Amino acid sequence: MQDFEKLGAFYLGRVYDLAAKKRLDDLLLYDARDLTTHAVCVGMTGSGKTGLCLGLLEEAAIDGVPAIAIDPKGDIGNLMLTFPELRAADFRPWIDDGEAERKGQTPDAFAEATAETWRKGLADWGQDGARIARLRAAAEVAIYTPGSRAGRPLRVLRSFAAPPAALLADDDALRERVGSAVSGLLALLGIEADPVRSREHILLSTLIERAWRERRDLEISQLIQEVQSPPFQTVGVIDLEAFFPAKDRFALAMSLNNLLASPGFAAWMEGEPLDVGRLLWTPEGKPRIAVISIAHLSDAERMFIVTLLLSEVVAWVRSQPGTTSLRALLYMDEVFGYLPPSANPPSKTPMLTLLKQARAQGLGVVLATQNPVDVDYKALANAGTWFVGRLQTERDKARLLDGLEGASATAGKPIDRAQMDATLSALGQRVFLMHDVHEDGPVVFQTRWTLSYLRGPLTRAQIQMLKGAAPAAAPAASPVAAPTVAARPVLPPGIPECFVGATGSAGITYQPKLLATAKLHFVSASSGVDAWQTVSLLADVPDDAGTAPWDEAEVLGQGEPAVVTEATGGASFAELPPPAARAASYGAWQKSLVSHLTQVQAVTVFRCKALDAVSRPGESEGEFRGRLGLHAREARDAGVETLRKRYAPKLAVIEERIRVAEQRVAREQSDYGQKKIDTAVSIGATVLGALFGRKLGSAATVGRASTAARSVSRTAREREDVARAQETVEALQQKRADLEAEFAAETGSVHADADPTAVELEEVTVRPRKSDVTVTRLALAWTPWSTASDGTIRRAY
């Protein structure tokens, strides 16, 4: 059996002879690094496109490369159907009972037949259950279902959290991120908005960009409040009321509020956050294939989640250091509608950005479609690899050839259009043409058997069966007893006062809290930590100034919270504790705040002594282990490349010597063949002369006999020459085999010094000194609460 478990090489199938219509023995091993220049897979229904792409994801997982797979149809979840034992009982829950009935079999019999088909199919391609087990051990597969609890819920509105500092420093990137987020949100509301002309788009973009530049996260509830009462009076040079009157802003706010209040929208607010790092790696650092299933969503909802996800990936990519190795994959099973040739849906901008920029950070984008005419092939000219299967129409083929020509021209390797046309016309099921700009020319191959059971699109009920334990949603705030209501107190000078924005306007009662915001500097030269953080706390007002209120304070996270300068009209106020009305109390509380922050606030990093590496502040253990895995692959790829460069000249010399020796064999065989003919003629002439000549012992007959004898001798020598030439070829071939074995042995020794998922990590905690704490705000903050029918109040912010 041929060895296809190569370092950084994806086993996709075997070379296929189109003329003979048969599979050859030559393996199709695809260099993983070629995916950093992206790939496109095109093929009609039934071409085998899904099997090829799932095989690609399987190979990536085996190699330790994580992936995010956007699944509009439900097929990619089949990656969870991996059965190392290949038992009929494993397949039984997933077979189609209707198909079993159509084939005249019981479900159990059909399950047994399916298991046998998979065992035989894997064996035909040199695979078995052990390789399936290897796949399962290498990476986790999880199905996320935004807007549904069928799979793992995904809290998508985290996308309105302030992006990283690196993105905030890039004006173009920030505006692109804001524009994509707003376009996706408006699409969810059913509003087709031009970013330049739509006042809804401009207003929301202005609000979100303003909040992010202030390092503030912006929840939907806060966005609704700011739509009604924007923190600015002009848009550009036009008065706000003239640009977008309050009545019309209220209608937009109501649309957002209706979305937020919709029972079906609750699932969008639950589950794991939409965090690219957490999707790609488990908390333990194991690579993950995160399948984002969107088959259950409406068109508007699909556009919303795809746009937000792509925007998150763009932001994540820009925060990663450069690499020439494959860091991760982003795969979309059907790109139709998301990257059209003429229209400009919200998803198009971030997708174009990834195609143009993500390669430098090692993110490979793989896009699949069965409708070539509905995809922007000018954009896909950025793709370095094209997998092309059977196409449906001549129009599809012509459009695809246009795309291939564009991609080839970009890479400086023009194609022969006529020859390519003929090749595409001859493709059959599971037979693809691979055009890789990193290789010398295109190759036709047949896809290998997938390790996963391809049962077809998964239903929500089936996804529910596969779902692991999902994190519980955060509990709602507990009701509190209603305080004594009083008029708004008048505060003496020197006490700062602010109001937390309310999510409603009716029945609001304001309770006093202490709002504190501080900047913290964490420094440790030995751990390589030099980071700034802004933290905000909201604490109850104590009964005396000598009591520190911060131990039980609510931590609001990084960035300052959204506050306004005026209370909601008609609101009432809770009674103010006396210490809060004395300016001197705030000095004592600020002093205790600094002490509290130095004791409880810390930056924790992970140190790996085995690999002499330290995590970045804010980097989770899983992300750090994932980065260690990338470094291991980078070292592996560099080591293999060094070996290739060292062995390539040696192999080239031997190949040339083999070529010359084989030519000599051919010449010697030709000479030997001619000598055999000459000898046969000479011997024949001697025999005939002796039989029919006038004198048996004549001089001529004797001469011919002597000549024949010498000819036999020369023929024997020619035969020996052929044998010696053949021995030379065989000796050189053995030298080549020995050199290849030596190369393989050295390549096999190129591994990371330690398994990044199992290596021991040490937690290092860095706390700020008092001199590294700067309190930027300590104010009396009035927080809005609404009164319930039972007399208790609940928070309204």
CORMO-V943166 format. One record per residue. RES is the residue in one small letter. PHI is phi in degrees with one decimal (none if undefined). NEAR is the number of other C-alpha atoms within 10 Angstrom. Layout:
res->RES phi->PHI near->NEAR
res->RES phi->PHI near->NEAR
This chain:
res->m phi->none near->7
res->q phi->-72.8 near->9
res->d phi->-87.8 near->8
res->f phi->-109.0 near->16
res->e phi->-84.3 near->14
res->k phi->-99.7 near->15
res->l phi->-67.8 near->17
res->g phi->66.9 near->23
res->a phi->-117.7 near->18
res->f phi->-96.3 near->22
res->y phi->-82.7 near->22
res->l phi->-103.0 near->25
res->g phi->161.5 near->27
res->r phi->-132.8 near->20
res->v phi->-61.8 near->22
res->y phi->-123.9 near->24
res->d phi->-92.7 near->15
res->l phi->-65.9 near->15
res->a phi->-65.5 near->8
res->a phi->-86.2 near->8
res->k phi->53.7 near->12
res->k phi->-147.6 near->12
res->r phi->-81.7 near->16
res->l phi->-96.5 near->13
res->d phi->-82.5 near->12
res->d phi->-66.4 near->12
res->l phi->-75.2 near->19
res->l phi->-102.2 near->22
res->l phi->-105.9 near->17
res->y phi->-100.3 near->20
res->d phi->-69.4 near->16
res->a phi->-57.5 near->20
res->r phi->-66.0 near->20
res->d phi->-65.2 near->22
res->l phi->-71.7 near->24
res->t phi->-67.3 near->27
res->t phi->-100.9 near->25
res->h phi->71.8 near->28
res->a phi->-146.9 near->24
res->v phi->-127.4 near->23
res->c phi->-123.0 near->24
res->v phi->-125.8 near->24
res->g phi->179.5 near->24
res->m phi->-74.0 near->19
res->t phi->-56.9 near->16
res->g phi->90.9 near->14
res->s phi->-77.5 near->22
res->g phi->99.5 near->20
res->k phi->-60.7 near->27
res->t phi->-64.1 near->23
res->g phi->-62.0 near->23
res->l phi->-62.6 near->24
res->c phi->-69.8 near->24
res->l phi->-65.6 near->22
res->g phi->-61.6 near->23
res->l phi->-62.1 near->18
res->l phi->-66.3 near->25
res->e phi->-62.4 near->26
res->e phi->-64.1 near->23
res->a phi->-61.9 near->26
res->a phi->-62.2 near->25
res->i phi->-60.3 near->21
res->d phi->-84.3 near->21
res->g phi->84.0 near->23
res->v phi->-98.3 near->28
res->p phi->-76.7 near->28
res->a phi->-151.6 near->28
res->i phi->-111.4 near->23
res->a phi->-118.4 near->22
res->i phi->-85.1 near->26
res->d phi->-121.8 near->23
res->p phi->-76.1 near->21
res->k phi->-110.2 near->17
res->g phi->100.1 near->22
res->d phi->-81.3 near->21
res->i phi->-70.9 near->30
res->g phi->-61.8 near->30
res->n phi->-59.1 near->22
res->l phi->-62.1 near->23
res->m phi->-84.7 near->19
res->l phi->-93.5 near->17
res->t phi->-118.4 near->20
res->f phi->-125.7 near->21
res->p phi->-58.6 near->18
res->e phi->-80.6 near->15
res->l phi->53.6 near->20
res->r phi->-88.9 near->16
res->a phi->-60.0 near->18
res->a phi->-63.2 near->14
res->d phi->-68.7 near->17
res->f phi->-81.9 near->22
res->r phi->-53.0 near->18
res->p phi->-67.5 near->14
res->w phi->-112.0 near->17
res->i phi->-78.6 near->19
res->d phi->-90.2 near->14
res->d phi->-60.0 near->17
res->g phi->-65.2 near->12
res->e phi->-66.4 near->13
res->a phi->-61.5 near->17
res->e phi->-65.6 near->12
res->r phi->-64.7 near->9
res->k phi->-92.7 near->10
res->g phi->70.5 near->11
res->q phi->-123.9 near->15
res->t phi->-73.8 near->15
res->p phi->-56.4 near->18
res->d phi->-65.6 near->17
res->a phi->-66.3 near->14
res->f phi->-66.4 near->22
res->a phi->-63.1 near->24
res->e phi->-65.1 near->19
res->a phi->-65.5 near->16
res->t phi->-65.4 near->19
res->a phi->-61.5 near->22
res->e phi->-65.4 near->15
res->t phi->-60.3 near->13
res->w phi->-71.3 near->24
res->r phi->-61.8 near->17
res->k phi->-68.6 near->15
res->g phi->-60.4 near->17
res->l phi->-64.7 near->19
res->a phi->-61.5 near->13
res->d phi->-61.1 near->12
res->w phi->-109.8 near->17
res->g phi->72.9 near->15
res->q phi->-118.5 near->19
res->d phi->-159.3 near->19
res->g phi->-62.7 near->18
res->a phi->-62.9 near->12
res->r phi->-72.2 near->16
res->i phi->-63.3 near->22
res->a phi->-61.9 near->15
res->r phi->-63.6 near->13
res->l phi->-60.6 near->22
res->r phi->-65.2 near->19
res->a phi->-75.2 near->12
res->a phi->-77.7 near->20
res->a phi->-152.4 near->25
res->e phi->-92.3 near->19
res->v phi->-115.8 near->19
res->a phi->-136.7 near->22
res->i phi->-106.0 near->27
res->y phi->-104.3 near->27
res->t phi->-125.8 near->27
res->p phi->-60.1 near->29
res->g phi->78.2 near->26
res->s phi->-153.3 near->22
res->r phi->-98.9 near->19
res->a phi->-63.4 near->21
res->g phi->-103.2 near->26
res->r phi->-76.3 near->27
res->p phi->-63.6 near->25
res->l phi->-131.5 near->24
res->r phi->-81.3 near->21
res->v phi->-78.8 near->22
res->l phi->-78.3 near->19
res->r phi->-62.5 near->19
res->s phi->-63.8 near->21
res->f phi->-93.0 near->21
res->a phi->-76.8 near->16
res->a phi->-58.3 near->21
res->p phi->-73.5 near->20
res->p phi->-61.5 near->15
res->a phi->-59.5 near->12
res->a phi->-61.5 near->12
res->l phi->-74.1 near->19
res->l phi->-63.0 near->20
res->a phi->-77.3 near->11
res->d phi->-105.2 near->12
res->d phi->-58.8 near->10
res->d phi->-64.0 near->11
res->a phi->-64.5 near->18
res->l phi->-64.6 near->20
res->r phi->-66.2 near->17
res->e phi->-64.2 near->17
res->r phi->-65.4 near->27
res->v phi->-62.1 near->24
res->g phi->-60.6 near->24
res->s phi->-66.4 near->27
res->a phi->-62.8 near->28
res->v phi->-69.0 near->27
res->s phi->-61.0 near->28
res->g phi->-64.5 near->27
res->l phi->-65.4 near->24
res->l phi->-66.8 near->21
res->a phi->-62.9 near->21
res->l phi->-65.2 near->20
res->l phi->-83.0 near->17
res->g phi->80.5 near->12
res->i phi->-107.8 near->15
res->e phi->-83.9 near->16
res->a phi->-118.1 near->19
res->d phi->-81.0 near->15
res->p phi->-57.3 near->16
res->v phi->-93.7 near->8
res->r phi->-106.1 near->9
res->s phi->-76.6 near->12
res->r phi->-70.8 near->16
res->e phi->-63.3 near->22
res->h phi->-64.9 near->21
res->i phi->-65.2 near->17
res->l phi->-64.5 near->20
res->l phi->-63.3 near->24
res->s phi->-63.4 near->21
res->t phi->-63.4 near->19
res->l phi->-65.3 near->18
res->i phi->-68.4 near->25
res->e phi->-63.4 near->22
res->r phi->-63.0 near->13
res->a phi->-62.9 near->21
res->w phi->-67.8 near->22
res->r phi->-66.8 near->15
res->e phi->-87.6 near->15
res->r phi->61.1 near->20
res->r phi->-106.4 near->21
res->d phi->-72.4 near->23
res->l phi->-132.1 near->23
res->e phi->-77.0 near->16
res->i phi->-58.7 near->16
res->s phi->-61.7 near->18
res->q phi->-69.6 near->18
res->l phi->-63.3 near->23
res->i phi->-59.6 near->26
res->q phi->-61.4 near->22
res->e phi->-74.7 near->24
res->v phi->-63.0 near->21
res->q phi->-71.6 near->18
res->s phi->-129.8 near->15
res->p phi->-62.0 near->19
res->p phi->-81.9 near->13
res->f phi->-156.6 near->11
res->q phi->-110.6 near->12
res->t phi->-133.2 near->14
res->v phi->-119.8 near->16
res->g phi->69.1 near->8
res->v phi->-113.8 near->8
res->i phi->-97.1 near->11
res->d phi->-59.4 near->13
res->l phi->-55.3 near->16
res->e phi->-66.7 near->14
res->a phi->-74.4 near->10
res->f phi->-73.8 near->14
res->f phi->-151.1 near->17
res->p phi->-56.5 near->12
res->a phi->-57.8 near->16
res->k phi->-62.7 near->11
res->d phi->-72.7 near->13
res->r phi->-65.2 near->21
res->f phi->-63.4 near->17
res->a phi->-63.2 near->13
res->l phi->-65.1 near->18
res->a phi->-62.3 near->19
res->m phi->-66.5 near->16
res->s phi->-62.1 near->16
res->l phi->-65.2 near->21
res->n phi->-66.5 near->18
res->n phi->-62.7 near->13
res->l phi->-63.8 near->16
res->l phi->-66.7 near->17
res->a phi->-82.2 near->12
res->s phi->-62.0 near->11
res->p phi->-57.3 near->9
res->g phi->-69.1 near->11
res->f phi->-83.1 near->15
res->a phi->-58.6 near->14
res->a phi->-65.6 near->19
res->w phi->-72.3 near->19
res->m phi->-100.5 near->18
res->e phi->-113.9 near->23
res->g phi->92.4 near->23
res->e phi->-71.0 near->20
res->p phi->-70.5 near->16
res->l phi->-77.2 near->21
res->d phi->-124.1 near->17
res->v phi->-60.4 near->20
res->g phi->-59.9 near->17
res->r phi->-72.2 near->18
res->l phi->-70.6 near->23
res->l phi->-80.3 near->25
res->w phi->-135.2 near->27
res->t phi->-71.5 near->21
res->p phi->-58.4 near->17
res->e phi->-86.7 near->16
res->g phi->91.7 near->23
res->k phi->-77.8 near->23
res->p phi->-60.4 near->31
res->r phi->-131.6 near->24
res->i phi->-98.1 near->30
res->a phi->-94.0 near->24
res->v phi->-89.1 near->28
res->i phi->-95.1 near->27
res->s phi->-84.4 near->28
res->i phi->-125.7 near->23
res->a phi->-62.8 near->19
res->h phi->-83.6 near->18
res->l phi->-93.6 near->17
res->s phi->-73.9 near->11
res->d phi->-58.4 near->13
res->a phi->-66.0 near->16
res->e phi->-67.5 near->20
res->r phi->-62.5 near->23
res->m phi->-61.6 near->23
res->f phi->-60.6 near->25
res->i phi->-70.5 near->26
res->v phi->-64.2 near->23
res->t phi->-63.7 near->28
res->l phi->-65.3 near->28
res->l phi->-62.7 near->24
res->l phi->-61.5 near->25
res->s phi->-64.7 near->25
res->e phi->-63.5 near->21
res->v phi->-65.2 near->23
res->v phi->-58.8 near->22
res->a phi->-63.1 near->21
res->w phi->-66.0 near->18
res->v phi->-58.4 near->20
res->r phi->-69.0 near->19
res->s phi->-93.8 near->14
res->q phi->-97.7 near->15
res->p phi->-71.4 near->9
res->g phi->-70.5 near->15
res->t phi->-158.5 near->16
res->t phi->-98.6 near->16
res->s phi->-91.8 near->27
res->l phi->-80.6 near->28
res->r phi->-83.6 near->27
res->a phi->-162.3 near->26
res->l phi->-120.1 near->24
res->l phi->-120.2 near->21
res->y phi->-119.9 near->24
res->m phi->-125.1 near->24
res->d phi->-70.6 near->23
res->e phi->-143.3 near->19
res->v phi->-86.7 near->20
res->f phi->-55.4 near->19
res->g phi->93.1 near->17
res->y phi->-105.1 near->23
res->l phi->-141.7 near->23
res->p phi->-74.7 near->19
res->p phi->-71.9 near->15
res->s phi->-121.2 near->9
res->a phi->-68.4 near->11
res->n phi->-132.6 near->13
res->p phi->-67.3 near->20
res->p phi->-56.7 near->28
res->s phi->-73.1 near->26
res->k phi->-68.1 near->21
res->t phi->-61.8 near->19
res->p phi->-65.4 near->25
res->m phi->-68.4 near->22
res->l phi->-62.1 near->17
res->t phi->-61.3 near->16
res->l phi->-65.0 near->21
res->l phi->-62.8 near->22
res->k phi->-88.9 near->17
res->q phi->-120.2 near->17
res->a phi->-71.8 near->24
res->r phi->-62.9 near->24
res->a phi->-64.7 near->19
res->q phi->-98.8 near->21
res->g phi->82.8 near->25
res->l phi->-91.9 near->29
res->g phi->-94.4 near->28
res->v phi->-102.2 near->24
res->v phi->-120.8 near->26
res->l phi->-118.6 near->24
res->a phi->-122.9 near->23
res->t phi->-158.2 near->21
res->q phi->-109.2 near->24
res->n phi->-123.2 near->21
res->p phi->-57.3 near->26
res->v phi->-72.8 near->17
res->d phi->-103.1 near->18
res->v phi->-123.0 near->22
res->d phi->-74.3 near->19
res->y phi->-75.4 near->22
res->k phi->-65.8 near->14
res->a phi->-67.6 near->20
res->l phi->-74.8 near->23
res->a phi->-64.5 near->25
res->n phi->-75.6 near->22
res->a phi->-79.7 near->31
res->g phi->-87.9 near->22
res->t phi->-126.0 near->27
res->w phi->-122.0 near->27
res->f phi->-106.8 near->23
res->v phi->-119.2 near->26
res->g phi->-107.7 near->30
res->r phi->-63.2 near->25
res->l phi->-109.2 near->23
res->q phi->-86.3 near->15
res->t phi->-132.3 near->11
res->e phi->-64.3 near->11
res->r phi->-64.0 near->12
res->d phi->-60.3 near->19
res->k phi->-64.9 near->19
res->a phi->-63.3 near->15
res->r phi->-66.4 near->17
res->l phi->-67.9 near->23
res->l phi->-62.2 near->20
res->d phi->-61.2 near->16
res->g phi->-64.5 near->23
res->l phi->-63.5 near->26
res->e phi->-62.6 near->18
res->g phi->-64.5 near->22
res->a phi->-64.8 near->27
res->s phi->-68.2 near->21
res->a phi->-64.3 near->14
res->t phi->-60.7 near->15
res->a phi->-85.7 near->16
res->g phi->74.8 near->10
res->k phi->-130.6 near->17
res->p phi->-61.9 near->14
res->i phi->-105.9 near->18
res->d phi->-88.7 near->9
res->r phi->-62.4 near->14
res->a phi->-63.8 near->9
res->q phi->-66.0 near->9
res->m phi->-64.6 near->14
res->d phi->-59.2 near->15
res->a phi->-64.1 near->10
res->t phi->-64.7 near->16
res->l phi->-62.8 near->20
res->s phi->-69.5 near->13
res->a phi->-96.7 near->14
res->l phi->-69.6 near->22
res->g phi->-124.4 near->17
res->q phi->-64.5 near->16
res->r phi->63.2 near->21
res->v phi->-110.9 near->30
res->f phi->-127.2 near->31
res->l phi->-98.3 near->22
res->m phi->-107.7 near->21
res->h phi->-112.4 near->23
res->d phi->-116.8 near->24
res->v phi->-66.0 near->22
res->h phi->-85.7 near->14
res->e phi->-108.0 near->14
res->d phi->-69.5 near->9
res->g phi->-167.2 near->11
res->p phi->-70.2 near->16
res->v phi->-139.9 near->17
res->v phi->-100.1 near->24
res->f phi->-145.3 near->26
res->q phi->-106.0 near->26
res->t phi->-71.4 near->24
res->r phi->-74.7 near->23
res->w phi->-74.1 near->22
res->t phi->-74.5 near->26
res->l phi->-74.3 near->27
res->s phi->-86.9 near->22
res->y phi->-79.0 near->21
res->l phi->-87.9 near->20
res->r phi->-94.6 near->14
res->g phi->101.2 near->16
res->p phi->-56.5 near->16
res->l phi->-86.7 near->18
res->t phi->-82.0 near->16
res->r phi->-63.0 near->18
res->a phi->-64.3 near->11
res->q phi->-70.7 near->15
res->i phi->-62.2 near->23
res->q phi->-59.7 near->16
res->m phi->-64.1 near->12
res->l phi->-86.5 near->17
res->k phi->-66.5 near->17
res->g phi->-82.8 near->12
res->a phi->-65.0 near->8
res->a phi->-97.8 near->15
res->p phi->-61.4 near->11
res->a phi->-72.1 near->10
res->a phi->-69.7 near->13
res->a phi->-65.0 near->8
res->p phi->-68.2 near->6
res->a phi->-69.6 near->8
res->a phi->-62.1 near->8
res->s phi->-72.6 near->10
res->p phi->-68.1 near->13
res->v phi->-124.0 near->13
res->a phi->-67.8 near->12
res->a phi->-69.0 near->18
res->p phi->-81.2 near->15
res->t phi->-66.3 near->9
res->v phi->-92.5 near->14
res->a phi->-140.3 near->13
res->a phi->-74.7 near->11
res->r phi->-62.7 near->14
res->p phi->-70.7 near->11
res->v phi->-96.5 near->7
res->l phi->-99.5 near->14
res->p phi->-71.6 near->10
res->p phi->-60.0 near->9
res->g phi->96.5 near->10
res->i phi->-107.3 near->16
res->p phi->-70.0 near->14
res->e phi->-138.1 near->17
res->c phi->-151.0 near->18
res->f phi->-127.3 near->23
res->v phi->-78.9 near->23
res->g phi->-59.7 near->27
res->a phi->-94.4 near->25
res->t phi->-84.1 near->21
res->g phi->-139.5 near->17
res->s phi->-132.1 near->16
res->a phi->-101.5 near->13
res->g phi->64.6 near->16
res->i phi->-90.1 near->25
res->t phi->-120.4 near->26
res->y phi->-94.5 near->27
res->q phi->-107.9 near->22
res->p phi->-79.9 near->23
res->k phi->-138.9 near->22
res->l phi->-103.2 near->25
res->l phi->-106.9 near->27
res->a phi->-124.4 near->26
res->t phi->-130.6 near->23
res->a phi->-140.2 near->22
res->k phi->-101.4 near->17
res->l phi->-119.4 near->25
res->h phi->-114.5 near->22
res->f phi->-108.1 near->20
res->v phi->-134.4 near->18
res->s phi->-153.9 near->14
res->a phi->-65.0 near->7
res->s phi->-67.3 near->7
res->s phi->-100.5 near->17
res->g phi->70.4 near->14
res->v phi->-100.7 near->19
res->d phi->-151.7 near->14
res->a phi->-136.6 near->14
res->w phi->-111.5 near->16
res->q phi->-138.0 near->16
res->t phi->-114.0 near->18
res->v phi->-126.6 near->20
res->s phi->-123.9 near->22
res->l phi->-129.0 near->22
res->l phi->-126.6 near->24
res->a phi->-123.7 near->20
res->d phi->-68.2 near->16
res->v phi->-78.3 near->24
res->p phi->-74.0 near->18
res->d phi->-78.4 near->13
res->d phi->-146.5 near->13
res->a phi->-69.7 near->18
res->g phi->-80.6 near->12
res->t phi->-95.1 near->13
res->a phi->-81.3 near->19
res->p phi->-93.0 near->20
res->w phi->-86.4 near->23
res->d phi->-61.5 near->11
res->e phi->-102.7 near->11
res->a phi->-70.3 near->16
res->e phi->-85.8 near->13
res->v phi->-84.4 near->13
res->l phi->-88.1 near->16
res->g phi->93.3 near->15
res->q phi->-81.8 near->18
res->g phi->87.5 near->21
res->e phi->-85.9 near->22
res->p phi->-74.7 near->24
res->a phi->-77.2 near->19
res->v phi->-130.0 near->16
res->v phi->-125.0 near->20
res->t phi->-94.1 near->11
res->e phi->-129.9 near->12
res->a phi->-79.7 near->22
res->t phi->-66.7 near->20
res->g phi->-59.1 near->9
res->g phi->81.4 near->10
res->a phi->-79.1 near->17
res->s phi->-107.9 near->19
res->f phi->-128.5 near->22
res->a phi->-76.7 near->19
res->e phi->-67.3 near->16
res->l phi->-94.3 near->20
res->p phi->-57.9 near->13
res->p phi->-54.1 near->13
res->p phi->-60.4 near->16
res->a phi->-72.2 near->22
res->a phi->-94.5 near->17
res->r phi->-113.4 near->16
res->a phi->-62.1 near->15
res->a phi->-63.8 near->13
res->s phi->-63.0 near->17
res->y phi->-70.1 near->21
res->g phi->-65.1 near->13
res->a phi->-67.5 near->14
res->w phi->-67.3 near->22
res->q phi->-67.4 near->16
res->k phi->-62.7 near->13
res->s phi->-69.4 near->16
res->l phi->-64.0 near->23
res->v phi->-61.5 near->21
res->s phi->-62.4 near->16
res->h phi->-62.3 near->16
res->l phi->-66.7 near->20
res->t phi->-68.9 near->17
res->q phi->-88.7 near->13
res->v phi->-109.1 near->10
res->q phi->-86.2 near->16
res->a phi->-157.0 near->17
res->v phi->-109.3 near->20
res->t phi->-107.0 near->18
res->v phi->-120.7 near->23
res->f phi->-109.8 near->22
res->r phi->-113.1 near->19
res->c phi->-109.8 near->18
res->k phi->-67.7 near->12
res->a phi->-61.8 near->12
res->l phi->-110.0 near->17
res->d phi->52.4 near->7
res->a phi->-135.4 near->15
res->v phi->-130.0 near->21
res->s phi->-72.5 near->24
res->r phi->-84.4 near->19
res->p phi->-57.6 near->17
res->g phi->85.9 near->12
res->e phi->-82.0 near->15
res->s phi->-70.5 near->21
res->e phi->-59.8 near->20
res->g phi->-62.1 near->20
res->e phi->-65.5 near->25
res->f phi->-65.5 near->28
res->r phi->-64.6 near->28
res->g phi->-62.7 near->29
res->r phi->-68.6 near->19
res->l phi->-62.6 near->24
res->g phi->-62.7 near->23
res->l phi->-63.0 near->21
res->h phi->-60.9 near->18
res->a phi->-64.0 near->21
res->r phi->-67.8 near->23
res->e phi->-61.5 near->18
res->a phi->-64.5 near->17
res->r phi->-62.4 near->21
res->d phi->-61.9 near->22
res->a phi->-65.6 near->15
res->g phi->-64.4 near->16
res->v phi->-64.7 near->22
res->e phi->-64.4 near->13
res->t phi->-62.5 near->13
res->l phi->-64.4 near->16
res->r phi->-59.2 near->14
res->k phi->-66.2 near->10
res->r phi->-74.4 near->12
res->y phi->-88.7 near->15
res->a phi->-56.9 near->12
res->p phi->-62.4 near->11
res->k phi->-63.1 near->12
res->l phi->-64.9 near->17
res->a phi->-62.9 near->12
res->v phi->-63.1 near->12
res->i phi->-64.6 near->16
res->e phi->-58.9 near->15
res->e phi->-66.4 near->11
res->r phi->-65.6 near->16
res->i phi->-64.9 near->20
res->r phi->-60.6 near->14
res->v phi->-63.8 near->13
res->a phi->-65.1 near->19
res->e phi->-67.3 near->17
res->q phi->-63.8 near->14
res->r phi->-65.2 near->18
res->v phi->-58.2 near->21
res->a phi->-63.1 near->15
res->r phi->-66.2 near->14
res->e phi->-62.4 near->21
res->q phi->-65.6 near->19
res->s phi->-66.4 near->14
res->d phi->-63.1 near->17
res->y phi->-62.2 near->21
res->g phi->-63.1 near->14
res->q phi->-67.7 near->14
res->k phi->-63.5 near->20
res->k phi->-62.8 near->19
res->i phi->-67.3 near->14
res->d phi->-61.5 near->16
res->t phi->-63.3 near->20
res->a phi->-61.6 near->15
res->v phi->-65.2 near->14
res->s phi->-64.1 near->21
res->i phi->-64.7 near->20
res->g phi->-62.9 near->15
res->a phi->-63.8 near->16
res->t phi->-64.4 near->22
res->v phi->-64.3 near->15
res->l phi->-64.8 near->12
res->g phi->-64.3 near->19
res->a phi->-68.7 near->19
res->l phi->-79.0 near->11
res->f phi->-114.2 near->10
res->g phi->-72.8 near->14
res->r phi->-74.0 near->10
res->k phi->-132.8 near->12
res->l phi->-62.6 near->13
res->g phi->-103.5 near->10
res->s phi->-63.0 near->12
res->a phi->-61.1 near->10
res->a phi->-62.5 near->15
res->t phi->-65.1 near->20
res->v phi->-62.1 near->15
res->g phi->-62.2 near->12
res->r phi->-64.7 near->19
res->a phi->-64.5 near->20
res->s phi->-63.1 near->15
res->t phi->-62.1 near->16
res->a phi->-62.9 near->21
res->a phi->-63.7 near->15
res->r phi->-64.4 near->14
res->s phi->-63.0 near->21
res->v phi->-62.0 near->19
res->s phi->-63.0 near->13
res->r phi->-65.3 near->16
res->t phi->-61.4 near->21
res->a phi->-62.6 near->15
res->r phi->-65.6 near->14
res->e phi->-61.1 near->21
res->r phi->-63.8 near->19
res->e phi->-66.3 near->14
res->d phi->-61.1 near->18
res->v phi->-60.7 near->21
res->a phi->-61.4 near->15
res->r phi->-65.3 near->14
res->a phi->-62.9 near->21
res->q phi->-66.1 near->19
res->e phi->-63.7 near->14
res->t phi->-61.6 near->18
res->v phi->-60.2 near->21
res->e phi->-63.6 near->15
res->a phi->-64.2 near->13
res->l phi->-66.0 near->18
res->q phi->-62.4 near->16
res->q phi->-66.5 near->12
res->k phi->-60.5 near->15
res->r phi->-63.1 near->19
res->a phi->-61.6 near->13
res->d phi->-63.6 near->12
res->l phi->-66.3 near->16
res->e phi->-63.5 near->14
res->a phi->-65.1 near->12
res->e phi->-64.1 near->13
res->f phi->-62.4 near->18
res->a phi->-61.9 near->15
res->a phi->-64.7 near->11
res->e phi->-67.6 near->13
res->t phi->-62.7 near->20
res->g phi->-64.5 near->13
res->s phi->-85.0 near->12
res->v phi->-84.0 near->19
res->h phi->-136.5 near->16
res->a phi->-66.6 near->16
res->d phi->-65.6 near->11
res->a phi->-151.6 near->14
res->d phi->-72.4 near->13
res->p phi->-63.7 near->24
res->t phi->-83.7 near->19
res->a phi->-118.2 near->11
res->v phi->-64.5 near->14
res->e phi->-77.6 near->14
res->l phi->-116.2 near->20
res->e phi->-113.5 near->11
res->e phi->-83.6 near->13
res->v phi->-118.5 near->15
res->t phi->-105.3 near->14
res->v phi->-118.2 near->19
res->r phi->-108.9 near->19
res->p phi->-79.6 near->21
res->r phi->-80.7 near->16
res->k phi->-59.7 near->16
res->s phi->-71.4 near->10
res->d phi->-97.7 near->15
res->v phi->-112.3 near->21
res->t phi->-120.8 near->14
res->v phi->-82.2 near->17
res->t phi->-96.1 near->13
res->r phi->-153.9 near->16
res->l phi->-142.0 near->22
res->a phi->-138.1 near->19
res->l phi->-80.2 near->24
res->a phi->-112.9 near->24
res->w phi->-90.3 near->24
res->t phi->-104.1 near->26
res->p phi->-82.8 near->28
res->w phi->-133.8 near->25
res->s phi->-109.8 near->23
res->t phi->-89.4 near->19
res->a phi->-90.5 near->12
res->s phi->-65.7 near->7
res->d phi->-89.1 near->8
res->g phi->89.5 near->12
res->t phi->-90.5 near->15
res->i phi->-122.7 near->21
res->r phi->-125.4 near->19
res->r phi->-62.7 near->20
res->a phi->-123.3 near->20
res->y phi->-148.0 near->16
